[in-house]
Amino acid sequence: MFKRRNPQTFFERLRQFLWPREGWGRATKYLWQRTVRLSGTPHSIALGLAIGAFASANPILGTHIIWCAIIIYFVGGNFIAAVLGTWVGNPASFPFIWLATFNIGNFLLGRTADDRELPQLSVELLIDAPLGVMLPVVGPMMIGWLPIGLIMGLIVYYPSLWSIEAYQKQRQERIKRKRSAAEENDAKQG
């Protein structure tokens, strides 16, 4: 009943994921509307979004939701909002996030430009010593992930908190007006 008449091919789904047909603006607006309508306090929803943004700075793809679950278990927050918050890390923003985590990680490790020499990549080298090849890249990124993730979380938390509080306040006032109008209507008819 709710399926497409003509199912999308793999490449159509991939294109839709990378560049939505309706555009990024509409996709972002839809995601934001879904987020502010979540049940919970503004703090728990904003904290979930911030945790998702923090986790999306992790350079290891596929682990962001797992990190959200672990952090929410200890800190609290809305898990669904955290999953939506991981959308901060997307194909358009990942190159910038990865570059920032790599540079900050190298800075925190005290490496100079001479110390940052990366190994030449080859298929044989990746098969023989994958850890030795990837560690000079992923190691600094794992260290740089923490400060970059904290900054991203703070940037997401406060505007989200204020926006969700404003939305929920407007929604409660709208519900209150509808109830009072319904009661007045019932009183006139009764």
C-alpha positions as CSV (number, residue, x, y, z in Angstrom):
1,M,0.0,0.0,0.0
2,F,2.8,2.4,0.8
3,K,5.4,1.1,-1.6
4,R,6.4,2.9,-4.8
5,R,4.9,1.8,-8.0
6,N,8.3,1.7,-9.6
7,P,10.9,0.7,-7.1
8,Q,14.1,2.7,-7.1
9,T,17.3,1.1,-8.3
10,F,20.4,1.0,-6.1
11,F,21.9,4.0,-8.0
12,E,18.7,6.1,-7.6
13,R,18.7,5.4,-3.9
14,L,22.4,6.3,-3.7
15,R,21.9,9.5,-5.6
16,Q,18.9,10.4,-3.4
17,F,21.1,9.8,-0.3
18,L,24.0,11.9,-1.6
19,W,21.8,14.7,-3.1
20,P,18.1,14.7,-2.2
21,R,15.8,15.4,-5.1
22,E,14.0,18.0,-3.1
23,G,17.3,19.6,-2.1
24,W,19.3,19.8,1.1
25,G,17.2,22.7,2.4
26,R,14.0,20.8,2.3
27,A,15.7,17.7,3.8
28,T,17.1,19.7,6.6
29,K,13.8,21.4,7.3
30,Y,12.0,18.0,7.4
31,L,14.6,16.6,9.7
32,W,14.4,19.6,12.0
33,Q,10.6,19.3,12.2
34,R,10.8,15.7,13.1
35,T,13.4,16.5,15.8
36,V,11.4,19.3,17.5
37,R,8.3,17.2,17.6
38,L,10.0,14.4,19.6
39,S,8.6,13.8,23.0
40,G,10.9,14.8,25.8
41,T,12.2,17.9,27.5
42,P,14.1,20.5,25.4
43,H,17.2,19.6,27.3
44,S,17.1,15.9,26.6
45,I,16.4,16.5,22.9
46,A,19.1,19.1,22.5
47,L,21.5,16.9,24.5
48,G,20.7,14.0,22.2
49,L,21.4,16.2,19.1
50,A,24.7,17.4,20.7
51,I,25.7,13.8,21.4
52,G,25.0,12.9,17.8
53,A,27.0,15.8,16.5
54,F,29.9,14.8,18.9
55,A,29.8,11.2,17.7
56,S,29.7,12.2,14.0
57,A,33.2,13.6,14.4
58,N,34.5,10.1,15.0
59,P,36.6,9.1,12.0
60,I,35.5,5.5,12.0
61,L,32.3,5.3,9.9
62,G,29.6,2.9,11.0
63,T,30.3,3.4,14.7
64,H,28.5,6.7,15.2
65,I,25.2,5.3,16.5
66,I,27.0,2.9,18.7
67,W,28.9,5.8,20.3
68,C,25.6,7.6,20.7
69,A,24.1,4.7,22.6
70,I,27.2,4.4,24.9
71,I,27.3,8.1,25.7
72,I,23.5,8.3,26.2
73,Y,23.7,5.4,28.6
74,F,26.0,7.4,30.9
75,V,25.0,11.0,30.2
76,G,21.3,10.7,29.3
77,G,19.5,12.4,26.5
78,N,17.1,11.4,23.7
79,F,18.5,8.5,21.7
80,I,16.3,9.3,18.6
81,A,17.6,12.9,18.7
82,A,21.1,11.6,18.9
83,V,20.7,9.4,15.9
84,L,19.3,12.4,14.0
85,G,22.2,14.5,15.3
86,T,24.7,12.2,13.6
87,W,23.4,13.8,10.4
88,V,25.8,16.6,11.1
89,G,28.4,14.2,9.7
90,N,27.3,13.7,6.1
91,P,29.1,13.3,2.8
92,A,29.4,17.1,2.4
93,S,30.9,17.7,5.8
94,F,33.0,14.6,6.4
95,P,36.1,15.9,4.5
96,F,36.2,19.1,6.6
97,I,35.6,17.1,9.9
98,W,38.3,14.6,9.0
99,L,40.8,17.3,8.0
100,A,40.1,19.2,11.3
101,T,40.4,16.0,13.4
102,F,43.6,15.0,11.7
103,N,45.2,18.5,12.1
104,I,44.1,18.9,15.7
105,G,45.2,15.4,16.6
106,N,48.7,16.1,15.1
107,F,48.8,19.4,17.0
108,L,47.9,17.7,20.3
109,L,50.5,15.0,19.6
110,G,53.1,17.7,19.0
111,R,53.9,16.7,15.5
112,T,55.4,19.1,13.0
113,A,54.9,19.0,9.3
114,D,58.0,16.9,8.9
115,D,56.6,14.2,11.4
116,R,53.4,13.9,9.4
117,E,54.8,12.0,6.5
118,L,52.2,9.3,5.5
119,P,53.2,5.9,4.0
120,Q,52.7,5.2,0.4
121,L,49.5,3.2,0.0
122,S,49.4,0.0,-2.0
123,V,47.1,-3.0,-2.0
124,E,50.0,-5.3,-0.9
125,L,50.9,-3.0,2.0
126,L,47.3,-2.8,3.1
127,I,47.0,-6.6,3.1
128,D,50.4,-7.2,4.8
129,A,50.3,-4.5,7.5
130,P,46.9,-2.7,7.6
131,L,47.4,-1.3,11.1
132,G,50.9,0.1,10.3
133,V,49.5,1.9,7.2
134,M,46.3,3.3,8.8
135,L,47.7,4.2,12.3
136,P,49.5,7.4,11.1
137,V,46.3,8.7,9.7
138,V,43.6,7.3,12.1
139,G,45.6,7.7,15.3
140,P,45.7,11.5,15.2
141,M,42.1,11.6,14.0
142,M,41.0,9.6,17.0
143,I,42.7,12.1,19.3
144,G,41.5,15.1,17.4
145,W,38.0,13.7,17.4
146,L,37.4,14.6,21.1
147,P,38.0,18.4,20.9
148,I,36.4,18.8,17.5
149,G,33.4,16.7,18.7
150,L,33.0,18.8,21.8
151,I,33.0,22.0,19.8
152,M,30.5,20.5,17.4
153,G,28.3,19.3,20.3
154,L,28.3,22.8,21.9
155,I,27.6,24.5,18.6
156,V,24.5,22.2,18.2
157,Y,23.3,22.1,21.8
158,Y,22.6,25.7,22.6
159,P,20.8,26.8,19.4
160,S,18.8,23.5,19.5
161,L,17.8,24.0,23.1
162,W,16.6,27.5,22.5
163,S,14.7,26.5,19.3
164,I,13.1,23.5,20.9
165,E,12.0,25.5,24.0
166,A,10.5,28.2,21.7
167,Y,8.7,25.6,19.6
168,Q,7.3,23.7,22.5
169,K,6.1,26.9,24.2
170,Q,4.3,28.0,21.0
171,R,2.8,24.5,20.7
172,Q,1.5,24.6,24.2
173,E,0.0,28.0,23.7
174,R,-1.6,26.9,20.5
175,I,-3.1,23.8,22.2
176,K,-4.3,26.0,25.1
177,R,-6.0,28.4,22.6
178,K,-7.7,25.6,20.8
179,R,-9.0,24.1,24.1
180,S,-10.4,27.4,25.3
181,A,-12.0,28.0,21.9
182,A,-13.6,24.5,22.0
183,E,-14.8,25.1,25.6
184,E,-16.4,28.4,24.6
185,N,-18.0,26.7,21.6
186,D,-19.4,23.9,23.9
187,A,-20.7,26.5,26.4
188,K,-22.5,28.4,23.6
189,Q,-24.1,25.2,22.3
190,G,-24.9,23.7,25.7
